[in-house]
Amino acid sequence: MTKLEILVEEFAQNVAAQTEEIAQGSAAKGNRHAKRYIKAFDKLCTYGDAGRDALAELFTHPRADVRVMASAFLLRHRTAAAKAVLEEAVRGRGLAALEAQQTLTHWENGTWALDPG
């Protein structure tokens, strides 16, 4: 596995783990996983567009939460593709649908700021 693949996997695993912790009622444990996927994203960004492009592979991940979170972080870099993933997720149910809706709302009203460039 390349360093980029390892970081992408770390991002995906921690998004999934956060979702599971939230479902179990443990926001504090979920927040620890959030810090880890944010750290993985920050490391991916040190590779510039190559790191962001690697994360875009998660647009087709089997888990909706992982697809949504990767899309949320990549809206500026891959706007059309990320919006398409989020718009699809909004039509679903659960936490991923809510997160997708909130992300799109923040994007549309200009308050989105996960990857300012």
C-alpha positions as CSV (number, residue, x, y, z in Angstrom):
1,M,0.0,0.0,0.0
2,T,1.2,3.5,-0.8
3,K,1.3,6.2,1.8
4,L,-1.7,7.9,0.1
5,E,-3.7,4.7,0.2
6,I,-2.9,4.2,3.9
7,L,-4.1,7.7,4.7
8,V,-7.3,7.2,2.6
9,E,-8.0,4.0,4.5
10,E,-7.3,5.7,7.8
11,F,-9.8,8.4,6.9
12,A,-12.5,5.9,5.9
13,Q,-12.0,3.7,9.0
14,N,-12.2,6.6,11.3
15,V,-15.3,8.0,9.7
16,A,-17.0,4.6,10.0
17,A,-15.8,4.3,13.6
18,Q,-17.2,7.7,14.5
19,T,-20.5,6.8,13.0
20,E,-20.6,3.6,15.1
21,E,-19.7,5.4,18.3
22,I,-22.4,8.0,17.7
23,A,-24.9,5.2,17.1
24,Q,-23.9,3.7,20.4
25,G,-24.4,7.1,22.1
26,S,-20.8,8.0,22.7
27,A,-20.2,11.4,21.1
28,A,-16.9,11.7,23.0
29,K,-15.4,8.5,21.5
30,G,-16.8,9.6,18.1
31,N,-15.0,12.9,18.4
32,R,-11.7,11.1,18.9
33,H,-12.3,9.3,15.6
34,A,-13.2,12.7,14.0
35,K,-9.8,14.1,15.1
36,R,-8.1,11.1,13.4
37,Y,-9.8,11.5,10.1
38,I,-9.2,15.2,10.1
39,K,-5.6,14.5,10.8
40,A,-5.5,12.0,7.9
41,F,-7.1,14.6,5.6
42,D,-4.5,17.2,6.7
43,K,-1.7,14.7,5.8
44,L,-3.3,14.0,2.4
45,C,-3.3,17.8,1.8
46,T,0.4,17.9,2.2
47,Y,0.5,16.0,-1.1
48,G,-1.5,18.7,-2.8
49,D,-4.0,17.7,-5.4
50,A,-2.6,14.2,-5.5
51,G,-3.6,13.7,-1.9
52,R,-7.1,15.1,-2.5
53,D,-7.4,13.0,-5.7
54,A,-6.6,9.9,-3.6
55,L,-9.4,10.7,-1.2
56,A,-11.8,11.1,-4.0
57,E,-11.6,7.3,-4.4
58,L,-14.0,7.2,-1.5
59,F,-16.8,8.7,-3.5
60,T,-17.7,5.1,-4.4
61,H,-17.1,3.6,-1.0
62,P,-19.7,1.0,0.1
63,R,-20.6,3.1,3.2
64,A,-22.7,6.2,2.8
65,D,-21.1,8.0,5.8
66,V,-17.6,7.5,4.2
67,R,-18.8,8.8,0.8
68,V,-20.5,11.8,2.4
69,M,-17.5,12.8,4.6
70,A,-15.0,12.4,1.7
71,S,-17.4,14.5,-0.5
72,A,-17.8,17.1,2.3
73,F,-14.0,17.6,2.5
74,L,-13.5,17.7,-1.3
75,L,-16.3,20.1,-2.3
76,R,-13.8,22.8,-3.4
77,H,-11.4,20.4,-5.2
78,R,-14.0,18.2,-6.9
79,T,-17.1,20.3,-6.8
80,A,-19.3,18.6,-9.4
81,A,-18.5,15.0,-8.3
82,A,-18.7,15.8,-4.6
83,K,-22.1,17.6,-5.0
84,A,-23.4,14.6,-6.9
85,V,-22.4,12.2,-4.1
86,L,-24.0,14.5,-1.5
87,E,-27.2,15.0,-3.5
88,E,-27.6,11.2,-3.9
89,A,-27.0,10.8,-0.1
90,V,-29.7,13.4,0.7
91,R,-32.2,11.1,-0.9
92,G,-31.3,8.4,1.6
93,R,-32.0,8.1,5.3
94,G,-30.1,8.3,8.5
95,L,-27.1,10.3,9.7
96,A,-25.4,10.3,6.3
97,A,-28.4,12.0,4.7
98,L,-28.5,14.6,7.4
99,E,-24.8,15.3,7.1
100,A,-25.1,15.6,3.3
101,Q,-27.9,18.1,3.6
102,Q,-26.0,20.2,6.1
103,T,-22.9,20.1,4.0
104,L,-24.8,21.2,0.9
105,T,-26.6,24.0,2.9
106,H,-23.2,25.3,4.1
107,W,-21.8,25.2,0.6
108,E,-24.7,27.0,-0.9
109,N,-24.8,29.8,1.8
110,G,-21.0,30.3,1.7
111,T,-20.2,29.0,5.2
112,W,-18.5,25.8,4.1
113,A,-14.8,25.8,5.1
114,L,-13.3,22.3,5.4
115,D,-10.6,22.7,2.7
116,P,-10.1,26.4,2.0
117,G,-7.3,25.7,-0.4
